[in-house]
Amino acid sequence: MNPPAPMPPAPMPPAILTCALTGVLTDPARHPVPVTPQQMAAEARAAYEAGAAIVHVHLRMQQPGMGHLPSWDPEVAAEVCDAIRAACPGILINLTTGVLGPDISGPVACIRRVRPEIAACNAGTLNYLKIKDDGQWAWPPMVFDNPVAKVQKFLAAMAEVGAHPEFECFDLGILRSVAMYRQAGLFSGTTEVNLVMGVASGMPCDVDLLQLLQRWLPEGAIWQATLIGRAEVWPVHAAAARLGGMLRTGLEDTFYLPDGRRASGNGQLIEALAACARAAGRDIASPAQARDLLGIARSPALA
């Protein structure tokens, strides 16, 4: 009797593409990052047309000469997100929440004002460091502090408006903590983790490490890789696509295309990311498919 034929592998889900439109402190006088609501909407539209279902949104001060600094003004948040939604029907907003120290009133006010479909939840504490070739710190060493009590307050604010948490994981210990948060009842619904690779004092951007991390993903989790660096990030994007992960890039994460050229904007970066997904045999998820995969029934902003 012949043994039964092996079952074919399950098809991978369509790849959700997220565009991180602008960074935390990137100077718009030196780099082509959007700042104003109109600029953010235009860059979001270019990414949307290239296949992005989600945009990750940082907010900047709008006063002249201050666009390199972050803002937690709820009205700025509303102007930016309203402009993006008008330019990109159906797109999902993923709002940043990262802030140093225990005072989270600014991010929480923005969450309540914007009611984003998704909000980033930095899931653990990291020494956030970078050192230059001459041995000098690139910035004063700082602690990106995200103790459990702070995480819990953010998750409560997200639950209040129906925002889906995306857990930002900068190292393996932080990744393993997410399952404990769920076990402790801090959140419910689909678990989504974002493997942040390329921060100098966090996980390196490395194909072998990405493969190893698969065994430590929370059970049933959807995962994404955020890859920070130059052209060397693209082989890791390709690996993430082959492994079934969701994909993210944008001017927050890199300025460089796979061939080493500088990108002129977010649209070019998302085009390259979509090519990684298609090379792995993946379809590109529409915003509606992204909602289904993440368990987001409808936009909280429309509730």
Buried (B, 14 or more C-beta within 10 A) or exposed (E): EEEEEEEEEEEBBBBBBBBBBBBEEBEBEEEBBBBBBEBBBBBBBBBBEBBBBBBBBBBBBBEEEEBBEBBBBBEBBBBBBBBBBEBBEEBBBBBBBBBEEEEBEBBBBBBBBBBBBBBBBBBBBBEBBEEEEEEEEEEEEEEBBBEBEBBBBBBEBBBEBBBBBBBBBBBBEBBBBBBEBBEEEBBEEBBBBBBBBBBEBBBEBBBEBBEEBEEBBBEEBBBBBBBBBBEBBBBBBBBBBBBBBBBBBBBBBBBBBBEEEEBEBBBBBBBBBBBBBBEBEBBBBBBEBBBBBBEBEEBBBEE
